[in-house]
Amino acid sequence: MEKISNELKKIKKSGLYRELNIVEGAQGPHVKIKGRKYISFCSNNYLGLANHPEIAKAVEDAVKKYGWGAGASRLISGNMKLHETLEEEISKFKRKEATIVFPTGYMANIGTICSLVSSGDLVICDRLNHASIIDGCRLSGATFRVYPHRDTVKLENILKKSSKYPRKLIVTDTVFSMDGDLAPLPDIVRIARKYKAMVMVDEAHGTGVFGKNGRGVVEHFNLNEKVNIVMGTLSKAVGSLGGFVSGD
């Protein structure tokens, strides 16, 4: 314990010790922390839906009708009409054939990548992708290759040597969460089609922000028919909780 205490002291001394701030009240553009009011520039609640009165009323009505727990996994007896309706609505919004929802975006990425590729396959990833994508690629058991951030020349060089792999998957964030830059999606799709690779995109920070109808960066570049799998979250612009994956 002494060793751990010393490590904590070093972390605190270096200014790297993290503490949780308690937000008093609902999420919104203005928040109160320790009795002081702030303008929040660090929330993912891009559209202000996390505390929208109409949504709050809908949640209240749903809780009265359905309760607040599924009671079991969806494969047993926990598959409710709400799940089916939500997936159908997301499919329509994303213009994809089908959707499946997950408890979190992290689980959506891990579960999907591990389902698409495995040992003997190839998965390729941008160096600055979200940690959930990196973890999914590693856990899949597939050969894992990383290309420098947004470097489509290096991406193509990897694919030039990929003929031995029966299944190839390129995974990229569309909006990179740390810097806010966009993936060169048109070039990625072009290269993927050339080498017969699948494309999966993470629209966590693109959904609700980019595109004429807020469908994301895929819509922004008009590439819906050329992107195989679209992952997204419900915890950012949508203002709720969970993740989803849509595809054809």
Summary of the structure (lengths in Angstrom):
residues: 248
radius of gyration: 20.5
end to end distance: 52.9
largest distance: 61.2
contacts: 736
relative contact order: 0.14
helix: 39%
strand: 19%
